[in-house]
Amino acid sequence: MHRIVRRIKGGSSNILRKEFPELLKLSSLWTHSYYVSTIGAAEEAIEKYIEAQRGV
């Protein structure tokens, strides 16, 4: 799973940096973490994860 996430983040980073050259100044667009769950995931768990990422 981590390989898929890494490819998505890398690919989207390349696309965004081509469209918005000012992003080239940033060392990274994404954090190294990610969240994966089934469709039945509890909304509360997702909200907690997002709130925790804001502190990264």
PDBQT receptor file of N, H, CA, C and O in Angstrom, charges set to zero:
ATOM      1  N   MET A   1       0.816  -1.187   0.000  1.00  0.00    +0.000 N 
ATOM      2  CA  MET A   1       0.000   0.000   0.000  1.00  0.00    +0.000 C 
ATOM      3  C   MET A   1       0.865   1.258   0.000  1.00  0.00    +0.000 C 
ATOM      4  O   MET A   1       0.546   2.237  -0.676  1.00  0.00    +0.000 OA
ATOM      5  N   HIS A   2       1.969   1.228   0.767  1.00  0.00    +0.000 N 
ATOM      6  H   HIS A   2       2.227   0.433   1.316  1.00  0.00    +0.000 HD
ATOM      7  CA  HIS A   2       2.803   2.434   0.844  1.00  0.00    +0.000 C 
ATOM      8  C   HIS A   2       3.379   2.824  -0.514  1.00  0.00    +0.000 C 
ATOM      9  O   HIS A   2       3.594   4.006  -0.781  1.00  0.00    +0.000 OA
ATOM     10  N   ARG A   3       3.627   1.844  -1.365  1.00  0.00    +0.000 N 
ATOM     11  H   ARG A   3       3.453   0.884  -1.148  1.00  0.00    +0.000 HD
ATOM     12  CA  ARG A   3       4.151   2.158  -2.709  1.00  0.00    +0.000 C 
ATOM     13  C   ARG A   3       3.124   2.921  -3.542  1.00  0.00    +0.000 C 
ATOM     14  O   ARG A   3       3.466   3.845  -4.281  1.00  0.00    +0.000 OA
ATOM     15  N   ILE A   4       1.876   2.524  -3.413  1.00  0.00    +0.000 N 
ATOM     16  H   ILE A   4       1.597   1.774  -2.813  1.00  0.00    +0.000 HD
ATOM     17  CA  ILE A   4       0.811   3.203  -4.155  1.00  0.00    +0.000 C 
ATOM     18  C   ILE A   4       0.678   4.646  -3.681  1.00  0.00    +0.000 C 
ATOM     19  O   ILE A   4       0.604   5.571  -4.491  1.00  0.00    +0.000 OA
ATOM     20  N   VAL A   5       0.650   4.829  -2.374  1.00  0.00    +0.000 N 
ATOM     21  H   VAL A   5       0.710   4.078  -1.717  1.00  0.00    +0.000 HD
ATOM     22  CA  VAL A   5       0.526   6.180  -1.817  1.00  0.00    +0.000 C 
ATOM     23  C   VAL A   5       1.709   7.035  -2.241  1.00  0.00    +0.000 C 
ATOM     24  O   VAL A   5       1.542   8.199  -2.604  1.00  0.00    +0.000 OA
ATOM     25  N   ARG A   6       2.907   6.458  -2.194  1.00  0.00    +0.000 N 
ATOM     26  H   ARG A   6       3.043   5.512  -1.899  1.00  0.00    +0.000 HD
ATOM     27  CA  ARG A   6       4.108   7.204  -2.584  1.00  0.00    +0.000 C 
ATOM     28  C   ARG A   6       4.028   7.638  -4.051  1.00  0.00    +0.000 C 
ATOM     29  O   ARG A   6       4.421   8.755  -4.387  1.00  0.00    +0.000 OA
ATOM     30  N   ARG A   7       3.523   6.767  -4.919  1.00  0.00    +0.000 N 
ATOM     31  H   ARG A   7       3.204   5.860  -4.646  1.00  0.00    +0.000 HD
ATOM     32  CA  ARG A   7       3.396   7.117  -6.342  1.00  0.00    +0.000 C 
ATOM     33  C   ARG A   7       2.354   8.212  -6.556  1.00  0.00    +0.000 C 
ATOM     34  O   ARG A   7       2.553   9.118  -7.365  1.00  0.00    +0.000 OA
ATOM     35  N   ILE A   8       1.251   8.122  -5.831  1.00  0.00    +0.000 N 
ATOM     36  H   ILE A   8       1.089   7.386  -5.174  1.00  0.00    +0.000 HD
ATOM     37  CA  ILE A   8       0.211   9.153  -5.951  1.00  0.00    +0.000 C 
ATOM     38  C   ILE A   8       0.745  10.498  -5.478  1.00  0.00    +0.000 C 
ATOM     39  O   ILE A   8       0.560  11.516  -6.146  1.00  0.00    +0.000 OA
ATOM     40  N   LYS A   9       1.408  10.502  -4.320  1.00  0.00    +0.000 N 
ATOM     41  H   LYS A   9       1.558   9.676  -3.777  1.00  0.00    +0.000 HD
ATOM     42  CA  LYS A   9       1.952  11.757  -3.792  1.00  0.00    +0.000 C 
ATOM     43  C   LYS A   9       3.036  12.310  -4.713  1.00  0.00    +0.000 C 
ATOM     44  O   LYS A   9       3.071  13.514  -4.971  1.00  0.00    +0.000 OA
ATOM     45  N   GLY A  10       3.908  11.456  -5.205  1.00  0.00    +0.000 N 
ATOM     46  H   GLY A  10       3.880  10.478  -4.995  1.00  0.00    +0.000 HD
ATOM     47  CA  GLY A  10       4.981  11.906  -6.096  1.00  0.00    +0.000 C 
ATOM     48  C   GLY A  10       4.441  12.442  -7.410  1.00  0.00    +0.000 C 
ATOM     49  O   GLY A  10       4.878  13.487  -7.891  1.00  0.00    +0.000 OA
ATOM     50  N   GLY A  11       3.496  11.724  -7.982  1.00  0.00    +0.000 N 
ATOM     51  H   GLY A  11       3.141  10.875  -7.591  1.00  0.00    +0.000 HD
ATOM     52  CA  GLY A  11       2.909  12.155  -9.251  1.00  0.00    +0.000 C 
ATOM     53  C   GLY A  11       2.148  13.459  -9.122  1.00  0.00    +0.000 C 
ATOM     54  O   GLY A  11       2.277  14.352  -9.960  1.00  0.00    +0.000 OA
ATOM     55  N   SER A  12       1.356  13.564  -8.068  1.00  0.00    +0.000 N 
ATOM     56  H   SER A  12       1.252  12.839  -7.387  1.00  0.00    +0.000 HD
ATOM     57  CA  SER A  12       0.597  14.804  -7.884  1.00  0.00    +0.000 C 
ATOM     58  C   SER A  12       1.523  15.969  -7.566  1.00  0.00    +0.000 C 
ATOM     59  O   SER A  12       1.251  17.102  -7.963  1.00  0.00    +0.000 OA
ATOM     60  N   SER A  13       2.608  15.703  -6.858  1.00  0.00    +0.000 N 
ATOM     61  H   SER A  13       2.829  14.783  -6.535  1.00  0.00    +0.000 HD
ATOM     62  CA  SER A  13       3.594  16.752  -6.574  1.00  0.00    +0.000 C 
ATOM     63  C   SER A  13       4.207  17.271  -7.867  1.00  0.00    +0.000 C 
ATOM     64  O   SER A  13       4.351  18.481  -8.046  1.00  0.00    +0.000 OA
ATOM     65  N   ASN A  14       4.564  16.371  -8.762  1.00  0.00    +0.000 N 
ATOM     66  H   ASN A  14       4.446  15.388  -8.617  1.00  0.00    +0.000 HD
ATOM     67  CA  ASN A  14       5.143  16.780 -10.050  1.00  0.00    +0.000 C 
ATOM     68  C   ASN A  14       4.166  17.623 -10.865  1.00  0.00    +0.000 C 
ATOM     69  O   ASN A  14       4.543  18.645 -11.439  1.00  0.00    +0.000 OA
ATOM     70  N   ILE A  15       2.920  17.190 -10.911  1.00  0.00    +0.000 N 
ATOM     71  H   ILE A  15       2.614  16.360 -10.445  1.00  0.00    +0.000 HD
ATOM     72  CA  ILE A  15       1.902  17.928 -11.663  1.00  0.00    +0.000 C 
ATOM     73  C   ILE A  15       1.704  19.322 -11.074  1.00  0.00    +0.000 C 
ATOM     74  O   ILE A  15       1.671  20.313 -11.803  1.00  0.00    +0.000 OA
ATOM     75  N   LEU A  16       1.576  19.391  -9.759  1.00  0.00    +0.000 N 
ATOM     76  H   LEU A  16       1.603  18.586  -9.166  1.00  0.00    +0.000 HD
ATOM     77  CA  LEU A  16       1.351  20.684  -9.108  1.00  0.00    +0.000 C 
ATOM     78  C   LEU A  16       2.539  21.620  -9.274  1.00  0.00    +0.000 C 
ATOM     79  O   LEU A  16       2.360  22.820  -9.482  1.00  0.00    +0.000 OA
ATOM     80  N   ARG A  17       3.753  21.079  -9.183  1.00  0.00    +0.000 N 
ATOM     81  H   ARG A  17       3.899  20.104  -9.014  1.00  0.00    +0.000 HD
ATOM     82  CA  ARG A  17       4.946  21.918  -9.313  1.00  0.00    +0.000 C 
ATOM     83  C   ARG A  17       5.107  22.448 -10.745  1.00  0.00    +0.000 C 
ATOM     84  O   ARG A  17       5.634  23.543 -10.945  1.00  0.00    +0.000 OA
ATOM     85  N   LYS A  18       4.657  21.679 -11.731  1.00  0.00    +0.000 N 
ATOM     86  H   LYS A  18       4.230  20.790 -11.569  1.00  0.00    +0.000 HD
ATOM     87  CA  LYS A  18       4.704  22.170 -13.118  1.00  0.00    +0.000 C 
ATOM     88  C   LYS A  18       3.704  23.301 -13.323  1.00  0.00    +0.000 C 
ATOM     89  O   LYS A  18       3.992  24.282 -14.010  1.00  0.00    +0.000 OA
ATOM     90  N   GLU A  19       2.528  23.156 -12.722  1.00  0.00    +0.000 N 
ATOM     91  H   GLU A  19       2.294  22.359 -12.164  1.00  0.00    +0.000 HD
ATOM     92  CA  GLU A  19       1.491  24.174 -12.893  1.00  0.00    +0.000 C 
ATOM     93  C   GLU A  19       1.731  25.407 -12.019  1.00  0.00    +0.000 C 
ATOM     94  O   GLU A  19       1.371  26.523 -12.394  1.00  0.00    +0.000 OA
ATOM     95  N   PHE A  20       2.341  25.194 -10.854  1.00  0.00    +0.000 N 
ATOM     96  H   PHE A  20       2.633  24.288 -10.549  1.00  0.00    +0.000 HD
ATOM     97  CA  PHE A  20       2.584  26.285  -9.912  1.00  0.00    +0.000 C 
ATOM     98  C   PHE A  20       4.069  26.316  -9.551  1.00  0.00    +0.000 C 
ATOM     99  O   PHE A  20       4.456  25.755  -8.526  1.00  0.00    +0.000 OA
ATOM    100  N   PRO A  21       4.907  26.953 -10.364  1.00  0.00    +0.000 N 
ATOM    101  CA  PRO A  21       6.359  26.957 -10.158  1.00  0.00    +0.000 C 
ATOM    102  C   PRO A  21       6.799  27.460  -8.786  1.00  0.00    +0.000 C 
ATOM    103  O   PRO A  21       7.880  27.100  -8.318  1.00  0.00    +0.000 OA
ATOM    104  N   GLU A  22       5.986  28.279  -8.138  1.00  0.00    +0.000 N 
ATOM    105  H   GLU A  22       5.109  28.571  -8.518  1.00  0.00    +0.000 HD
ATOM    106  CA  GLU A  22       6.361  28.761  -6.810  1.00  0.00    +0.000 C 
ATOM    107  C   GLU A  22       6.469  27.628  -5.786  1.00  0.00    +0.000 C 
ATOM    108  O   GLU A  22       7.093  27.790  -4.737  1.00  0.00    +0.000 OA
ATOM    109  N   LEU A  23       5.862  26.486  -6.094  1.00  0.00    +0.000 N 
ATOM    110  H   LEU A  23       5.355  26.354  -6.946  1.00  0.00    +0.000 HD
ATOM    111  CA  LEU A  23       5.950  25.328  -5.203  1.00  0.00    +0.000 C 
ATOM    112  C   LEU A  23       7.331  24.680  -5.243  1.00  0.00    +0.000 C 
ATOM    113  O   LEU A  23       7.666  23.888  -4.362  1.00  0.00    +0.000 OA
ATOM    114  N   LEU A  24       8.131  25.004  -6.249  1.00  0.00    +0.000 N 
ATOM    115  H   LEU A  24       7.859  25.647  -6.965  1.00  0.00    +0.000 HD
ATOM    116  CA  LEU A  24       9.481  24.448  -6.345  1.00  0.00    +0.000 C 
ATOM    117  C   LEU A  24      10.347  24.874  -5.166  1.00  0.00    +0.000 C 
ATOM    118  O   LEU A  24      11.339  24.215  -4.854  1.00  0.00    +0.000 OA
ATOM    119  N   LYS A  25       9.978  25.971  -4.508  1.00  0.00    +0.000 N 
ATOM    120  H   LYS A  25       9.172  26.507  -4.761  1.00  0.00    +0.000 HD
ATOM    121  CA  LYS A  25      10.736  26.451  -3.350  1.00  0.00    +0.000 C 
ATOM    122  C   LYS A  25      10.582  25.528  -2.142  1.00  0.00    +0.000 C 
ATOM    123  O   LYS A  25      11.446  25.495  -1.266  1.00  0.00    +0.000 OA
ATOM    124  N   LEU A  26       9.486  24.786  -2.102  1.00  0.00    +0.000 N 
ATOM    125  H   LEU A  26       8.784  24.814  -2.814  1.00  0.00    +0.000 HD
ATOM    126  CA  LEU A  26       9.221  23.902  -0.969  1.00  0.00    +0.000 C 
ATOM    127  C   LEU A  26      10.007  22.605  -1.104  1.00  0.00    +0.000 C 
ATOM    128  O   LEU A  26      10.148  22.064  -2.200  1.00  0.00    +0.000 OA
ATOM    129  N   SER A  27      10.511  22.118   0.008  1.00  0.00    +0.000 N 
ATOM    130  H   SER A  27      10.397  22.558   0.899  1.00  0.00    +0.000 HD
ATOM    131  CA  SER A  27      11.257  20.857  -0.039  1.00  0.00    +0.000 C 
ATOM    132  C   SER A  27      10.321  19.669  -0.235  1.00  0.00    +0.000 C 
ATOM    133  O   SER A  27      10.712  18.662  -0.826  1.00  0.00    +0.000 OA
ATOM    134  N   SER A  28       9.089  19.781   0.257  1.00  0.00    +0.000 N 
ATOM    135  H   SER A  28       8.771  20.599   0.737  1.00  0.00    +0.000 HD
ATOM    136  CA  SER A  28       8.129  18.692   0.141  1.00  0.00    +0.000 C 
ATOM    137  C   SER A  28       6.713  19.258   0.186  1.00  0.00    +0.000 C 
ATOM    138  O   SER A  28       6.446  20.217   0.911  1.00  0.00    +0.000 OA
ATOM    139  N   LEU A  29       5.814  18.668  -0.583  1.00  0.00    +0.000 N 
ATOM    140  H   LEU A  29       6.030  17.889  -1.171  1.00  0.00    +0.000 HD
ATOM    141  CA  LEU A  29       4.415  19.097  -0.545  1.00  0.00    +0.000 C 
ATOM    142  C   LEU A  29       3.593  18.275   0.437  1.00  0.00    +0.000 C 
ATOM    143  O   LEU A  29       2.615  18.771   0.996  1.00  0.00    +0.000 OA
ATOM    144  N   TRP A  30       3.978  17.034   0.650  1.00  0.00    +0.000 N 
ATOM    145  H   TRP A  30       4.773  16.630   0.196  1.00  0.00    +0.000 HD
ATOM    146  CA  TRP A  30       3.183  16.116   1.457  1.00  0.00    +0.000 C 
ATOM    147  C   TRP A  30       3.980  15.604   2.652  1.00  0.00    +0.000 C 
ATOM    148  O   TRP A  30       5.209  15.563   2.622  1.00  0.00    +0.000 OA
ATOM    149  N   THR A  31       3.261  15.215   3.706  1.00  0.00    +0.000 N 
ATOM    150  H   THR A  31       2.262  15.249   3.731  1.00  0.00    +0.000 HD
ATOM    151  CA  THR A  31       3.905  14.546   4.836  1.00  0.00    +0.000 C 
ATOM    152  C   THR A  31       4.190  13.101   4.427  1.00  0.00    +0.000 C 
ATOM    153  O   THR A  31       3.696  12.636   3.400  1.00  0.00    +0.000 OA
ATOM    154  N   HIS A  32       4.975  12.399   5.220  1.00  0.00    +0.000 N 
ATOM    155  H   HIS A  32       5.376  12.777   6.055  1.00  0.00    +0.000 HD
ATOM    156  CA  HIS A  32       5.291  11.002   4.919  1.00  0.00    +0.000 C 
ATOM    157  C   HIS A  32       4.165  10.061   5.351  1.00  0.00    +0.000 C 
ATOM    158  O   HIS A  32       4.151   8.893   4.963  1.00  0.00    +0.000 OA
ATOM    159  N   SER A  33       3.231  10.562   6.144  1.00  0.00    +0.000 N 
ATOM    160  H   SER A  33       3.242  11.511   6.458  1.00  0.00    +0.000 HD
ATOM    161  CA  SER A  33       2.171   9.700   6.655  1.00  0.00    +0.000 C 
ATOM    162  C   SER A  33       0.970   9.670   5.711  1.00  0.00    +0.000 C 
ATOM    163  O   SER A  33       0.834  10.510   4.822  1.00  0.00    +0.000 OA
ATOM    164  N   TYR A  34       0.111   8.687   5.926  1.00  0.00    +0.000 N 
ATOM    165  H   TYR A  34       0.221   8.004   6.648  1.00  0.00    +0.000 HD
ATOM    166  CA  TYR A  34      -1.122   8.569   5.166  1.00  0.00    +0.000 C 
ATOM    167  C   TYR A  34      -2.102   7.723   5.952  1.00  0.00    +0.000 C 
ATOM    168  O   TYR A  34      -1.708   7.009   6.873  1.00  0.00    +0.000 OA
ATOM    169  N   TYR A  35      -3.358   7.797   5.600  1.00  0.00    +0.000 N 
ATOM    170  H   TYR A  35      -3.677   8.378   4.851  1.00  0.00    +0.000 HD
ATOM    171  CA  TYR A  35      -4.417   7.059   6.286  1.00  0.00    +0.000 C 
ATOM    172  C   TYR A  35      -5.159   6.215   5.266  1.00  0.00    +0.000 C 
ATOM    173  O   TYR A  35      -5.600   6.715   4.231  1.00  0.00    +0.000 OA
ATOM    174  N   VAL A  36      -5.293   4.940   5.565  1.00  0.00    +0.000 N 
ATOM    175  H   VAL A  36      -4.935   4.534   6.406  1.00  0.00    +0.000 HD
ATOM    176  CA  VAL A  36      -6.018   4.027   4.686  1.00  0.00    +0.000 C 
ATOM    177  C   VAL A  36      -7.018   3.260   5.536  1.00  0.00    +0.000 C 
ATOM    178  O   VAL A  36      -6.682   2.762   6.611  1.00  0.00    +0.000 OA
ATOM    179  N   SER A  37      -8.245   3.171   5.048  1.00  0.00    +0.000 N 
ATOM    180  H   SER A  37      -8.518   3.576   4.175  1.00  0.00    +0.000 HD
ATOM    181  CA  SER A  37      -9.271   2.443   5.775  1.00  0.00    +0.000 C 
ATOM    182  C   SER A  37     -10.305   1.925   4.782  1.00  0.00    +0.000 C 
ATOM    183  O   SER A  37     -10.300   2.298   3.609  1.00  0.00    +0.000 OA
ATOM    184  N   THR A  38     -11.183   1.070   5.264  1.00  0.00    +0.000 N 
ATOM    185  H   THR A  38     -11.187   0.767   6.217  1.00  0.00    +0.000 HD
ATOM    186  CA  THR A  38     -12.262   0.567   4.420  1.00  0.00    +0.000 C 
ATOM    187  C   THR A  38     -13.372   1.607   4.351  1.00  0.00    +0.000 C 
ATOM    188  O   THR A  38     -13.354   2.591   5.090  1.00  0.00    +0.000 OA
ATOM    189  N   ILE A  39     -14.318   1.391   3.481  1.00  0.00    +0.000 N 
ATOM    190  H   ILE A  39     -14.333   0.592   2.881  1.00  0.00    +0.000 HD
ATOM    191  CA  ILE A  39     -15.429   2.328   3.318  1.00  0.00    +0.000 C 
ATOM    192  C   ILE A  39     -16.246   2.450   4.598  1.00  0.00    +0.000 C 
ATOM    193  O   ILE A  39     -16.874   3.484   4.828  1.00  0.00    +0.000 OA
ATOM    194  N   GLY A  40     -16.251   1.443   5.413  1.00  0.00    +0.000 N 
ATOM    195  H   GLY A  40     -15.741   0.603   5.227  1.00  0.00    +0.000 HD
ATOM    196  CA  GLY A  40     -17.021   1.471   6.653  1.00  0.00    +0.000 C 
ATOM    197  C   GLY A  40     -16.335   2.229   7.779  1.00  0.00    +0.000 C 
ATOM    198  O   GLY A  40     -16.742   2.100   8.933  1.00  0.00    +0.000 OA
ATOM    199  N   ALA A  41     -15.315   3.008   7.479  1.00  0.00    +0.000 N 
ATOM    200  H   ALA A  41     -14.984   3.112   6.541  1.00  0.00    +0.000 HD
ATOM    201  CA  ALA A  41     -14.568   3.733   8.504  1.00  0.00    +0.000 C 
ATOM    202  C   ALA A  41     -15.466   4.720   9.236  1.00  0.00    +0.000 C 
ATOM    203  O   ALA A  41     -16.346   5.353   8.653  1.00  0.00    +0.000 OA
ATOM    204  N   ALA A  42     -15.213   4.826  10.522  1.00  0.00    +0.000 N 
ATOM    205  H   ALA A  42     -14.498   4.312  10.996  1.00  0.00    +0.000 HD
ATOM    206  CA  ALA A  42     -15.967   5.774  11.335  1.00  0.00    +0.000 C 
ATOM    207  C   ALA A  42     -15.506   7.196  11.041  1.00  0.00    +0.000 C 
ATOM    208  O   ALA A  42     -14.307   7.467  10.967  1.00  0.00    +0.000 OA
ATOM    209  N   GLU A  43     -16.446   8.082  10.878  1.00  0.00    +0.000 N 
ATOM    210  H   GLU A  43     -17.420   7.862  10.938  1.00  0.00    +0.000 HD
ATOM    211  CA  GLU A  43     -16.128   9.481  10.578  1.00  0.00    +0.000 C 
ATOM    212  C   GLU A  43     -15.270  10.092  11.684  1.00  0.00    +0.000 C 
ATOM    213  O   GLU A  43     -14.377  10.893  11.407  1.00  0.00    +0.000 OA
ATOM    214  N   GLU A  44     -15.534   9.721  12.915  1.00  0.00    +0.000 N 
ATOM    215  H   GLU A  44     -16.259   9.070  13.140  1.00  0.00    +0.000 HD
ATOM    216  CA  GLU A  44     -14.782  10.259  14.051  1.00  0.00    +0.000 C 
ATOM    217  C   GLU A  44     -13.301   9.895  13.960  1.00  0.00    +0.000 C 
ATOM    218  O   GLU A  44     -12.445  10.724  14.268  1.00  0.00    +0.000 OA
ATOM    219  N   ALA A  45     -12.988   8.677  13.544  1.00  0.00    +0.000 N 
ATOM    220  H   ALA A  45     -13.683   8.003  13.293  1.00  0.00    +0.000 HD
ATOM    221  CA  ALA A  45     -11.590   8.251  13.420  1.00  0.00    +0.000 C 
ATOM    222  C   ALA A  45     -10.869   9.075  12.358  1.00  0.00    +0.000 C 
ATOM    223  O   ALA A  45      -9.708   9.441  12.541  1.00  0.00    +0.000 OA
ATOM    224  N   ILE A  46     -11.536   9.363  11.269  1.00  0.00    +0.000 N 
ATOM    225  H   ILE A  46     -12.479   9.065  11.121  1.00  0.00    +0.000 HD
ATOM    226  CA  ILE A  46     -10.941  10.164  10.196  1.00  0.00    +0.000 C 
ATOM    227  C   ILE A  46     -10.710  11.594  10.671  1.00  0.00    +0.000 C 
ATOM    228  O   ILE A  46      -9.662  12.179  10.398  1.00  0.00    +0.000 OA
ATOM    229  N   GLU A  47     -11.685  12.156  11.382  1.00  0.00    +0.000 N 
ATOM    230  H   GLU A  47     -12.536  11.680  11.605  1.00  0.00    +0.000 HD
ATOM    231  CA  GLU A  47     -11.536  13.516  11.900  1.00  0.00    +0.000 C 
ATOM    232  C   GLU A  47     -10.358  13.612  12.867  1.00  0.00    +0.000 C 
ATOM    233  O   GLU A  47      -9.606  14.586  12.830  1.00  0.00    +0.000 OA
ATOM    234  N   LYS A  48     -10.192  12.607  13.736  1.00  0.00    +0.000 N 
ATOM    235  H   LYS A  48     -10.803  11.816  13.766  1.00  0.00    +0.000 HD
ATOM    236  CA  LYS A  48      -9.065  12.597  14.680  1.00  0.00    +0.000 C 
ATOM    237  C   LYS A  48      -7.738  12.539  13.929  1.00  0.00    +0.000 C 
ATOM    238  O   LYS A  48      -6.784  13.225  14.296  1.00  0.00    +0.000 OA
ATOM    239  N   TYR A  49      -7.677  11.730  12.891  1.00  0.00    +0.000 N 
ATOM    240  H   TYR A  49      -8.452  11.172  12.593  1.00  0.00    +0.000 HD
ATOM    241  CA  TYR A  49      -6.452  11.628  12.102  1.00  0.00    +0.000 C 
ATOM    242  C   TYR A  49      -6.114  12.972  11.461  1.00  0.00    +0.000 C 
ATOM    243  O   TYR A  49      -4.966  13.412  11.510  1.00  0.00    +0.000 OA
ATOM    244  N   ILE A  50      -7.102  13.619  10.867  1.00  0.00    +0.000 N 
ATOM    245  H   ILE A  50      -8.035  13.262  10.828  1.00  0.00    +0.000 HD
ATOM    246  CA  ILE A  50      -6.869  14.910  10.210  1.00  0.00    +0.000 C 
ATOM    247  C   ILE A  50      -6.408  15.947  11.226  1.00  0.00    +0.000 C 
ATOM    248  O   ILE A  50      -5.479  16.706  10.951  1.00  0.00    +0.000 OA
ATOM    249  N   GLU A  51      -7.032  15.991  12.380  1.00  0.00    +0.000 N 
ATOM    250  H   GLU A  51      -7.787  15.374  12.604  1.00  0.00    +0.000 HD
ATOM    251  CA  GLU A  51      -6.627  16.940  13.420  1.00  0.00    +0.000 C 
ATOM    252  C   GLU A  51      -5.195  16.674  13.871  1.00  0.00    +0.000 C 
ATOM    253  O   GLU A  51      -4.438  17.615  14.109  1.00  0.00    +0.000 OA
ATOM    254  N   ALA A  52      -4.818  15.415  13.990  1.00  0.00    +0.000 N 
ATOM    255  H   ALA A  52      -5.433  14.650  13.796  1.00  0.00    +0.000 HD
ATOM    256  CA  ALA A  52      -3.449  15.068  14.398  1.00  0.00    +0.000 C 
ATOM    257  C   ALA A  52      -2.442  15.508  13.340  1.00  0.00    +0.000 C 
ATOM    258  O   ALA A  52      -1.326  15.903  13.679  1.00  0.00    +0.000 OA
ATOM    259  N   GLN A  53      -2.821  15.447  12.059  1.00  0.00    +0.000 N 
ATOM    260  H   GLN A  53      -3.728  15.126  11.784  1.00  0.00    +0.000 HD
ATOM    261  CA  GLN A  53      -1.915  15.833  10.977  1.00  0.00    +0.000 C 
ATOM    262  C   GLN A  53      -1.673  17.333  10.934  1.00  0.00    +0.000 C 
ATOM    263  O   GLN A  53      -0.639  17.779  10.436  1.00  0.00    +0.000 OA
ATOM    264  N   ARG A  54      -2.593  18.098  11.438  1.00  0.00    +0.000 N 
ATOM    265  H   ARG A  54      -3.433  17.736  11.842  1.00  0.00    +0.000 HD
ATOM    266  CA  ARG A  54      -2.424  19.558  11.442  1.00  0.00    +0.000 C 
ATOM    267  C   ARG A  54      -1.247  19.966  12.311  1.00  0.00    +0.000 C 
ATOM    268  O   ARG A  54      -0.674  21.037  12.110  1.00  0.00    +0.000 OA
ATOM    269  N   GLY A  55      -0.881  19.137  13.266  1.00  0.00    +0.000 N 
ATOM    270  H   GLY A  55      -1.347  18.267  13.429  1.00  0.00    +0.000 HD
ATOM    271  CA  GLY A  55       0.246  19.442  14.141  1.00  0.00    +0.000 C 
ATOM    272  C   GLY A  55       1.582  19.014  13.572  1.00  0.00    +0.000 C 
ATOM    273  O   GLY A  55       2.624  19.305  14.160  1.00  0.00    +0.000 OA
ATOM    274  N   VAL A  56       1.575  18.326  12.435  1.00  0.00    +0.000 N 
ATOM    275  H   VAL A  56       0.729  18.089  11.957  1.00  0.00    +0.000 HD
ATOM    276  CA  VAL A  56       2.814  17.811  11.827  1.00  0.00    +0.000 C 
ATOM    277  C   VAL A  56       3.580  18.929  11.180  1.00  0.00    +0.000 C 
ATOM    278  O   VAL A  56       4.649  18.699  10.616  1.00  0.00    +0.000 OA
TER     279      VAL A  56
